[in-house]
Amino acid sequence: MFLNPYSAFDYNSNQLFLWFLMTAITRFEKARLITARALQLSFGAPPLVKADSGLTAYELASKELEEKLLPLEVLRRYPDGRLEKISV
């Protein structure tokens, strides 16, 4: 079951603010996304940003994340069994 951000929240309360905090990726998820994309790039995947000469695969992946072009998603599993998919 994926969360629908528009169904359960009263937009006049702090729940909307908490939802935005929960959908922000953590530093661990960010590191995992960058390294997974850098591995894809090192195996020959085409970069989604303009590749300047001299950039490493890690730097290209970081640039793709900054420009929100990564073709990856974070799937969070919560202890109560909920799943949340976050597109980056």
C-alpha positions in Angstrom: 0.0 0.0 0.0 1.4 3.3 -1.0 0.6 6.5 0.8 -1.6 9.1 -1.0 -0.4 12.5 0.2 -3.7 14.2 -0.6 -6.2 11.9 1.2 -5.4 11.9 4.9 -4.1 15.4 5.6 -5.8 18.5 6.8 -3.8 21.2 5.0 -4.4 23.7 7.9 -2.5 21.7 10.4 1.1 20.6 11.0 0.5 17.2 9.4 1.4 18.6 5.9 4.7 19.9 7.3 5.4 16.4 8.8 4.6 14.8 5.5 7.2 17.0 3.8 9.8 16.0 6.4 9.0 12.3 5.9 9.4 12.5 2.1 12.8 14.2 2.2 15.5 11.7 1.6 17.9 11.0 4.4 21.7 11.3 3.9 22.0 7.5 3.8 19.4 7.3 1.1 21.1 10.1 -0.8 24.5 8.2 -0.6 22.9 5.0 -1.7 21.3 6.7 -4.7 24.5 8.4 -5.8 26.6 5.3 -5.5 24.0 3.1 -7.3 23.8 5.6 -10.2 27.6 6.0 -10.3 27.9 2.3 -10.7 25.5 2.4 -13.6 27.5 5.2 -15.2 30.8 3.4 -14.7 29.3 0.3 -16.5 28.4 2.5 -19.5 24.9 4.0 -18.9 24.5 7.3 -20.7 24.6 10.3 -18.4 21.4 12.4 -18.1 23.2 15.7 -17.7 25.7 17.4 -20.0 29.0 15.6 -19.2 31.9 18.0 -18.8 35.3 16.5 -19.4 37.1 15.3 -16.4 34.0 14.5 -14.2 34.0 11.2 -12.4 31.0 8.9 -12.4 30.3 9.9 -8.7 30.3 13.6 -9.7 28.0 13.0 -12.6 25.6 11.1 -10.3 25.7 13.9 -7.8 24.9 16.4 -10.5 22.0 14.3 -11.7 20.6 14.2 -8.2 21.0 17.9 -7.7 19.0 18.5 -11.0 16.4 15.9 -10.0 17.1 13.7 -13.1 17.8 10.4 -11.4 15.7 7.5 -12.8 15.6 5.9 -9.3 13.1 5.8 -6.4 13.4 5.2 -2.7 11.1 2.5 -1.2 10.8 2.9 2.5 9.4 0.2 4.7 8.0 1.2 8.1 7.7 -1.1 11.1 4.0 -1.0 10.9 4.1 -2.5 7.4 3.5 0.6 5.4 5.4 1.2 2.2 6.3 4.6 0.9 7.8 5.3 -2.6 9.7 8.5 -3.0 10.6 9.6 -6.5 13.8 11.6 -6.5 
